Amino acid sequence: MSQDWDSRIFDFVNVFLLITFTLIIVVPLWNIVISSFATGQTLAKGDFVFLPDELSLDNYRTVLRDDSILRAFMISVAKTVIGVVTHVFFCAMMAYPMSKAYLKGRKVYSAMGITTMFFGGGMIPTYLLIRSLGLLNSFWVYIIPALLSYYDVIILMNFFRSVPDSLEESAMIDGAGYWRIFLQIILPLSKPSLATIALFNGVNQWNDFMTARLYITDRTLYPLQMRLYEIIVQSQTNSAQNIGTAVAQTTTKGVQLATIVITTVPIILIYPMLQKYFISGMMVGAVKE
């Protein structure tokens, strides 16, 4: 009887905590989404909006009429897609030979990679390096510096070690070279780990605005997150310049909220597609035999 009572208390506390944490997450998110559909008069009150008296698409019309926001959205999509594909490929291309014990100089390469995980040049030396490479005000500043992450290489290395050597030996007997084995055997078998790396890097690429903040002054190369940063700064200074054609029923805050929703939706849509690979990829990549 005592055990049943303890179990009920435990279940009650768990349910209470889960409901509390869910509300802490869901309520602010709901407020942002529903407020983006509110009119300027409703937002001007400054109250918490659970359900506005009148729904309006004026905030979204203002955002979509602004050519700079649409251009920034396309830049964000382009840098995320290209960045994820190149990052995953380069990490896998390095991880595959590093997963082989017979690779000459493997310990040296490993030590060099691990060093980059703990030590960096800092902001100013990195800026000087980017400038010397001619990447300032270039789209490729989003791609080239993010090509490799040794943390992701380690995850892929441990996954590649789980692939039976007999598969590669059979392919070599049939005349396949290392590139063909890597592209046609290793990569197709590594979808869970590759999807995990793609998810991590994709979220980082999509949410990144510091790269544009530090290395880009050409506004035509601004990603959506940098444009959102500008809108937030302008809203704090009560300035509506460079936001787009103003509509009577909109405010700077409304445009800001609509932009936040537009920025978040792509990640929310893509995440469920990769979630089935996420746990298996992390577990296989994290366990070292």
Secondary structure, DSSP 8 states (H G I E B T S, - for coil): -HHHHHHHHHHHHHHHHHHHHHHHHHHHHHHHHHHTTB-HHHHHT----SS-SSB--HHHHHHHH-HHHHHHHHHHHHHHHHHHHHHHHHHHHHHHHHT-TT-TTHHHHHHHHHHHHH----HHHHHHHHHHTT-TT-GGGTTGGGS--HHHHHHHHHHHHTS-HHHHHHHHHTT--HHHHIIIIIHHHTHHHHHHHHHHHHHHHHH--HHHHHH---GGG--HHHHHHHHHHHHHTT--TTS-S--TT--HHHHHHHHHHHHHHHHHHHHHHHHHHHHHHHHHHH---
